[in-house]
Structure formats: C-alpha cells, structure tokens
C-alpha cells in the first residue's frame, strides 16, 4: 500500500542502504505518517564533514584561495581540502565563492563543462 504513494519511500530505503543503516520504522495513523529513520544521523555527519576535519568555513575558504592561484578542477580542489562529498563542496564552498567573486571560472559561458577550472 505504501509503495503506491510515491517515490519518497524508495528514496528513504535507498539512503538506508547507501549508509548501511536500518530501514525506517513507519507509524501510520489517522493524523498522518511518522517515519523514524536512523540513517539521518549518518547523513547529517556527512553534511558536516568539514567540522570533523577541525576546519572552519573561513579556514577552508582561505585554503581554496591559496590553492587556486593556478586554475584547478573542482575535483583537484576537493582532494586538496580533503572533502569527498561533491554536492556539499559545491553548496558550501564553490558556488558561494563564485557568487562573491572570490573564484572565477576558466569557461564562464559553460559552467557545467567537464573542462571547467577555477582560479582566483
């Protein structure tokens, strides 16, 4: 019955499998559905990856600026600052730095180009 409601339940199940977490518990009542998903703790840890490294956002930004005096790909920058989660890196560092002008793109007309590099 729940499967017919939409893709959200599949996504929760996939996240549990990806992070090796137990499947969520569902409580269905007249007032709605309550989902207890223990995989969320592991996901939140991944989102806060930079805090586990003991670096503040300001420190990471300074490292990126120092590293990007020569153009580098997003992958090279991520390896340098030791962040594995590409979407976290883009949301918290790369996109804001481009928006504020701290970083520039070598191919600004094609921001999603596979040959894209970033520099100061």
C-alpha positions in Angstrom: 0.0 0.0 0.0 2.7 2.5 0.9 4.6 1.8 -2.3 1.8 3.4 -4.3 2.1 6.7 -2.6 5.2 7.9 -4.4 9.0 7.8 -4.8 9.8 9.3 -1.3 9.7 5.9 0.4 12.1 4.4 -2.2 14.5 7.3 -1.6 14.4 6.7 2.1 15.1 3.0 1.6 18.0 3.8 -0.9 19.5 6.2 1.7 19.4 3.5 4.3 21.1 1.0 2.0 23.7 3.6 1.0 24.7 4.5 4.5 24.3 0.9 5.9 21.6 2.0 8.3 18.5 0.1 9.4 15.3 0.5 7.5 13.0 3.2 8.9 10.0 2.4 11.1 6.6 3.7 9.9 3.7 4.6 12.2 0.5 5.2 10.2 -2.4 6.8 11.9 -5.5 8.9 11.1 -3.4 12.1 11.7 -0.6 11.1 9.3 2.6 9.1 8.9 5.5 9.3 11.3 8.8 7.9 10.0 11.8 7.1 12.2 14.9 7.0 10.0 18.2 6.3 11.8 20.1 6.9 8.6 19.5 10.6 9.0 22.3 10.8 11.7 24.8 9.4 9.3 23.7 11.8 6.5 24.0 14.8 8.9 27.5 13.7 9.7 28.4 13.7 6.0 26.9 17.2 5.6 29.1 18.4 8.5 32.2 16.7 7.1 34.3 19.9 7.3 33.7 20.2 11.0 35.1 16.7 11.6 38.3 17.9 9.9 38.5 20.6 12.6 38.4 23.4 10.0 36.1 26.4 10.0 34.5 27.6 6.8 36.8 30.6 6.8 39.9 28.3 7.0 38.7 26.2 4.1 37.9 29.3 2.0 41.5 30.6 2.7 42.9 27.2 1.7 40.9 27.2 -1.6 42.0 30.8 -2.4 45.7 29.9 -1.8 45.4 26.7 -3.8 43.6 28.4 -6.8 46.3 30.9 -7.7 46.7 28.4 -10.6 43.5 27.1 -12.2 42.3 23.7 -10.8 39.3 21.5 -11.3 36.6 21.0 -8.6 38.0 17.5 -8.1 41.5 18.8 -7.5 40.3 21.4 -5.1 38.2 18.8 -3.2 41.2 16.5 -2.9 43.4 19.3 -1.7 41.0 20.3 1.1 40.1 16.7 1.8 36.3 16.8 1.2 34.7 13.8 -0.5 31.1 14.9 -0.9 30.9 16.9 -4.2 27.4 18.3 -3.6 28.5 19.5 -0.1 31.6 21.1 -1.6 29.6 22.9 -4.3 26.9 24.1 -1.9 29.1 25.3 0.9 32.3 26.5 -0.9 32.4 26.6 -4.6 29.1 28.2 -5.6 29.3 30.9 -2.8 32.9 31.7 -3.7 31.9 32.1 -7.4 28.9 34.2 -6.4 31.0 36.6 -4.3 33.8 36.8 -6.9 36.4 35.1 -4.8 36.8 32.4 -7.5 36.4 32.7 -11.3 35.7 30.1 -13.9 38.1 29.4 -16.9 35.0 28.8 -19.1 32.3 31.1 -17.7 30.0 30.5 -20.7 29.8 26.8 -19.8 29.7 26.5 -16.0 29.0 22.7 -16.2 31.8 21.9 -18.6 33.9 18.9 -17.8 37.0 21.0 -18.5 36.0 23.7 -16.1 38.7 25.0 -13.8 38.6 27.6 -11.0 41.1 30.3 -10.1 41.5 33.5 -8.0 
